């Protein structure tokens, strides 16, 4: 019995050491973005929305406003007279500022400032985003939280790993929930170009058929109100083929959804826009600014902006 007790103690000690290594790995890799990824009890709420495991809690100072949007100020559910509302819906790329930035220095915030200057009137850019959500989950969340706010345009910011849904639960009562939550989000955060990743964009695969279905649902929303999709590139070296963007543009065209092509408006060397070199998805502070400027030109129908422009209503 004493021998089994010793083995159990050694097992528990090994488990604790392993969890500590996971936590340390998360902190090392994601750095100052950790507060957004950690502490589900602080930032994530169960929205009681089928298929969506969590959404941002409202009123988390420095992270969300009164409606659970990533904005620096509160907004009313009813759109004020004379105010234009643009909604940005996305995942961690849209939710997380570049390293060294303030918690709300996102491209949605920069875009709002640019639109206010050029539109000559009040503009609100609503940001509903959270790490790990797939396009299907974002669409469900947008119908529940964004559409009731009556935006003049909803822009879905699409990135490479958006076919993959999150199954991470926001449950602060689970033992070690902070560690498990951060580890799962890290796996979602760092995409791997493996068989699964390439299958997402291979016609005929199960993942591709699911993606086609999601874009068909998005097309139905586009027939109800103005919707567009902005394709966020992988931040690779010049000449990278960006296969997901070609697929997304095709699916947008097939379903009558305006596609906002950022590529002609971004630097040729996209690696300049990467955040700390940790992966090819997440933007630096410079990247957030560049995406905001590109979106602004597209939404303002700048003749030099390329195809897919959609003027702000």
C-alpha positions as CSV (number, residue, x, y, z in Angstrom):
1,X,0.0,0.0,0.0
2,X,2.8,2.4,0.9
3,X,4.5,1.6,-2.5
4,X,1.2,2.5,-4.3
5,X,0.9,5.6,-2.3
6,X,4.4,6.6,-3.4
7,X,3.6,6.0,-7.0
8,X,0.4,8.0,-6.8
9,X,2.3,10.9,-5.2
10,X,4.9,10.7,-8.0
11,X,2.2,10.7,-10.6
12,X,0.5,13.7,-9.1
13,X,3.8,15.5,-8.9
14,X,4.6,14.7,-12.5
15,X,1.1,16.0,-13.5
16,X,1.6,19.2,-11.6
17,X,5.0,19.7,-13.2
18,X,3.6,19.0,-16.7
19,X,0.8,21.6,-16.2
20,X,3.4,24.1,-15.0
21,X,5.4,23.5,-18.2
22,X,2.2,24.0,-20.2
23,X,1.5,27.3,-18.4
24,X,5.1,28.4,-18.9
25,X,5.0,27.5,-22.6
26,X,1.9,29.5,-23.1
27,X,3.4,32.5,-21.3
28,X,6.6,32.3,-23.3
29,X,4.9,32.0,-26.7
30,X,2.0,34.4,-26.4
31,X,3.7,36.9,-24.1
32,X,1.7,40.0,-23.4
33,X,-1.3,38.7,-25.3
34,X,-1.9,36.2,-22.4
35,X,-4.5,38.3,-20.5
36,X,-6.9,38.0,-23.4
37,X,-6.3,34.2,-23.7
38,X,-6.3,33.4,-20.0
39,X,-8.8,33.7,-17.2
40,X,-12.1,32.5,-18.7
41,X,-13.9,33.5,-15.6
42,X,-12.7,37.1,-16.2
43,X,-13.3,37.5,-20.0
44,X,-15.5,34.7,-21.3
45,X,-19.2,34.0,-20.7
46,X,-21.4,31.2,-21.8
47,X,-23.7,32.8,-24.3
48,X,-26.2,30.0,-24.2
49,X,-26.0,30.0,-28.0
50,X,-25.9,26.5,-29.7
51,X,-22.6,25.8,-31.3
52,X,-20.8,28.8,-29.6
53,X,-18.9,27.7,-26.4
54,X,-18.1,31.2,-25.2
55,X,-18.2,34.9,-26.0
56,X,-16.7,38.0,-24.3
57,X,-18.3,39.0,-21.1
58,X,-19.7,42.5,-21.1
59,X,-18.1,45.3,-19.0
60,X,-14.6,43.9,-18.5
61,X,-12.6,47.1,-18.1
62,X,-9.8,47.4,-20.7
63,X,-11.2,44.5,-22.7
64,X,-14.9,44.9,-23.5
65,X,-17.6,47.5,-23.3
66,X,-21.1,47.2,-21.9
67,X,-22.3,45.0,-24.7
68,X,-19.3,42.6,-24.7
69,X,-17.7,44.3,-27.7
70,X,-14.0,45.1,-28.0
71,X,-14.3,48.8,-27.8
72,X,-13.0,51.6,-25.6
73,X,-16.4,53.1,-24.9
74,X,-20.0,51.9,-24.2
75,X,-22.7,52.0,-26.9
76,X,-26.5,51.8,-26.8
77,X,-28.3,48.8,-28.3
78,X,-30.3,51.3,-30.4
79,X,-28.3,53.0,-33.1
80,X,-28.4,56.8,-32.5
81,X,-29.8,58.9,-35.3
82,X,-27.2,60.0,-37.8
83,X,-24.6,57.4,-36.7
84,X,-23.1,54.9,-39.1
85,X,-22.3,51.5,-37.6
86,X,-19.8,49.1,-39.1
87,X,-19.4,45.8,-37.3
88,X,-16.2,43.7,-37.5
89,X,-16.6,40.0,-36.6
90,X,-13.6,37.8,-36.2
91,X,-11.4,35.5,-34.1
92,X,-8.0,36.1,-32.3
93,X,-6.6,38.1,-35.2
94,X,-9.4,40.7,-34.8
95,X,-9.4,40.4,-31.0
96,X,-5.7,40.7,-30.1
97,X,-3.5,43.8,-30.3
98,X,0.1,43.5,-31.4
99,X,2.8,43.0,-28.8
100,X,3.5,46.2,-26.9
101,X,0.2,47.7,-27.9
102,X,-2.6,48.8,-25.6
103,X,-5.4,46.3,-25.1
104,X,-7.7,48.0,-27.6
105,X,-5.2,49.1,-30.2
106,X,-6.9,47.0,-32.8
107,X,-7.5,47.5,-36.5
108,X,-11.2,48.1,-35.8
109,X,-10.2,51.0,-33.5
110,X,-7.9,52.5,-36.1
111,X,-10.6,52.0,-38.8
112,X,-13.1,53.9,-36.8
113,X,-10.8,56.9,-36.5
114,X,-10.1,56.9,-40.2
115,X,-13.8,56.6,-41.1
116,X,-14.7,59.4,-38.8
117,X,-12.2,61.7,-40.4
118,X,-13.2,60.8,-44.0
119,X,-17.0,60.4,-43.5
120,X,-17.5,63.8,-41.9
121,X,-19.9,62.4,-39.4
122,X,-20.2,60.1,-36.4
123,X,-19.1,56.4,-37.0
124,X,-19.0,53.5,-34.6
125,X,-17.0,50.4,-35.5
126,X,-18.3,47.5,-33.4
127,X,-15.9,44.7,-32.8
128,X,-17.2,41.2,-31.8
129,X,-14.3,38.8,-31.8
130,X,-12.7,36.1,-29.6
131,X,-9.7,33.7,-30.1
132,X,-10.6,30.3,-31.5
133,X,-14.0,30.9,-33.1
134,X,-14.6,29.5,-36.6
135,X,-16.4,31.3,-39.3
136,X,-19.5,29.3,-38.5
137,X,-19.4,30.2,-34.9
138,X,-18.7,33.8,-35.8
139,X,-21.8,33.8,-38.0
140,X,-24.0,32.4,-35.1
141,X,-22.5,35.0,-32.7
142,X,-23.1,37.8,-35.2
143,X,-26.8,36.9,-35.7
144,X,-27.3,36.9,-31.9
145,X,-25.2,39.9,-30.8
146,X,-24.4,42.1,-33.8
147,X,-27.5,42.0,-36.1
148,X,-29.8,43.4,-33.3
149,X,-27.5,46.5,-33.1
150,X,-28.6,47.4,-36.7
151,X,-25.2,47.9,-38.3
152,X,-25.0,49.4,-41.7
153,X,-22.4,46.8,-42.7
154,X,-21.1,43.6,-41.1
155,X,-17.5,42.7,-42.1
156,X,-16.4,39.2,-41.3
157,X,-12.6,39.2,-41.0
158,X,-11.6,35.7,-42.4
159,X,-8.3,34.1,-41.6
160,X,-6.7,30.8,-42.5
161,X,-7.8,28.6,-39.6
162,X,-11.5,29.8,-39.7
163,X,-12.8,26.4,-40.8
164,X,-11.8,24.9,-37.5
165,X,-14.4,25.4,-34.7
166,X,-13.4,25.9,-31.0
167,X,-14.6,23.4,-28.5
168,X,-12.9,25.0,-25.5
169,X,-15.4,25.6,-22.7
170,X,-15.4,28.6,-20.5
171,X,-15.8,26.8,-17.2
172,X,-13.9,28.4,-14.2
173,X,-15.1,25.6,-11.9
174,X,-12.9,23.0,-13.5
175,X,-9.6,22.2,-11.8
176,X,-6.7,23.8,-13.6
177,X,-9.2,25.5,-15.9
178,X,-6.9,28.4,-16.6
179,X,-4.1,26.1,-17.7
180,X,-6.3,23.8,-19.8
181,X,-8.1,26.8,-21.4
182,X,-4.8,28.6,-22.3
183,X,-3.3,25.4,-23.7
184,X,-6.3,24.7,-25.9
185,X,-6.4,28.3,-27.1
186,X,-2.6,28.0,-27.9
187,X,-3.3,25.0,-30.1
188,X,-6.0,27.0,-31.9
189,X,-3.7,30.1,-32.0
190,X,-0.8,28.4,-33.7
191,X,-2.1,26.9,-36.9
192,X,-0.1,24.0,-38.4
193,X,0.0,23.5,-42.2
194,X,-0.6,19.8,-41.9
195,X,-3.0,17.4,-43.5
196,X,-5.9,19.0,-41.6
197,X,-5.0,22.5,-42.7
198,X,-4.6,21.6,-46.4
199,X,-7.8,19.6,-46.3
200,X,-9.8,22.6,-45.3
201,X,-9.3,24.1,-48.8
202,X,-9.4,20.9,-50.8
203,X,-12.7,20.6,-52.8
204,X,-14.6,17.5,-52.0
205,X,-13.3,17.1,-48.4
206,X,-15.6,17.1,-45.5
207,X,-14.1,20.3,-44.1
208,X,-14.5,22.0,-47.5
209,X,-18.1,21.0,-47.7
210,X,-18.7,22.4,-44.3
211,X,-17.1,25.6,-45.4
212,X,-19.3,25.8,-48.5
213,X,-22.3,25.4,-46.2
214,X,-21.1,28.2,-43.9
215,X,-20.7,30.5,-46.9
216,X,-24.1,29.6,-48.1
217,X,-25.5,30.6,-44.7
218,X,-23.5,33.8,-44.9
219,X,-25.0,34.5,-48.3
220,X,-28.4,34.2,-46.8
221,X,-27.5,36.9,-44.2
222,X,-26.1,39.0,-47.0
223,X,-29.5,39.0,-48.6
224,X,-31.0,40.4,-45.4
225,X,-28.5,43.2,-44.8
226,X,-25.2,44.5,-46.1
227,X,-22.4,42.0,-45.4
228,X,-18.8,41.7,-46.7
229,X,-15.8,39.4,-46.1
230,X,-12.3,40.7,-45.7
231,X,-9.6,38.1,-46.4
232,X,-6.8,38.3,-44.0
233,X,-3.6,36.9,-45.5
234,X,-1.0,34.6,-44.0
235,X,1.9,36.8,-43.1
236,X,4.4,35.0,-45.2
237,X,7.3,36.0,-47.4
238,X,6.6,37.6,-50.8
239,X,5.2,35.2,-53.4
240,X,3.3,33.0,-50.9
241,X,0.3,31.7,-52.9
242,X,-2.3,32.4,-50.2
243,X,-4.6,29.5,-51.2
244,X,-7.3,30.2,-48.7
245,X,-7.9,33.7,-50.1
246,X,-8.6,32.3,-53.6
247,X,-11.1,29.9,-52.1
248,X,-12.8,32.5,-49.9
249,X,-13.1,34.9,-52.8
250,X,-14.6,32.2,-55.0
251,X,-17.1,31.2,-52.3
252,X,-18.0,34.9,-51.8
253,X,-18.7,35.3,-55.5
254,X,-20.8,32.1,-55.6
255,X,-23.0,33.3,-52.7
256,X,-23.3,37.0,-53.7
257,X,-21.1,38.3,-50.8
258,X,-18.8,41.3,-51.5
259,X,-15.2,40.3,-51.0
260,X,-12.8,42.9,-49.7
261,X,-9.4,42.1,-51.2
262,X,-6.7,43.6,-48.9
263,X,-3.7,42.1,-50.7
264,X,-3.1,44.9,-53.2
265,X,-3.1,47.4,-50.4
266,X,-0.7,45.7,-48.0
267,X,3.1,45.7,-48.2
268,X,4.6,43.2,-50.5
269,X,6.7,41.7,-47.6
270,X,3.9,40.7,-45.3
271,X,6.4,39.4,-42.7
272,X,6.7,43.0,-41.6
273,X,3.2,42.8,-40.3
274,X,3.7,39.7,-38.1
275,X,3.4,39.8,-34.4
276,X,6.7,38.8,-32.7
277,X,7.3,36.1,-35.3
278,X,5.3,33.6,-33.3
279,X,3.1,32.5,-36.2
280,X,1.9,33.6,-39.6
281,X,-1.6,34.7,-38.4
282,X,-1.4,37.4,-35.8
283,X,-0.7,41.1,-36.6
284,X,1.8,43.4,-35.0
285,X,0.9,46.9,-34.1
286,X,2.1,47.9,-37.6
287,X,-0.1,45.2,-39.1
288,X,-3.2,46.4,-37.3
289,X,-2.6,49.9,-38.7
290,X,-2.0,48.5,-42.2
291,X,-5.1,46.4,-42.2
292,X,-7.2,49.4,-41.0
293,X,-5.8,51.6,-43.8
294,X,-6.6,49.0,-46.4
295,X,-10.1,48.5,-45.1
296,X,-10.7,52.2,-45.0
297,X,-9.7,52.6,-48.7
298,X,-12.0,49.7,-49.7
299,X,-14.9,50.9,-47.7
300,X,-14.5,54.4,-49.1
301,X,-14.5,53.1,-52.7
302,X,-11.0,54.5,-53.4
303,X,-10.5,53.9,-57.2
304,X,-7.0,52.6,-56.4
305,X,-8.3,50.0,-53.9
306,X,-8.8,47.2,-56.4
307,X,-11.8,44.9,-56.8
308,X,-14.3,44.0,-54.2
309,X,-14.8,47.5,-52.8
310,X,-18.1,48.0,-50.9
311,X,-18.9,51.6,-50.1
312,X,-20.0,52.3,-46.5
313,X,-23.8,52.8,-46.6
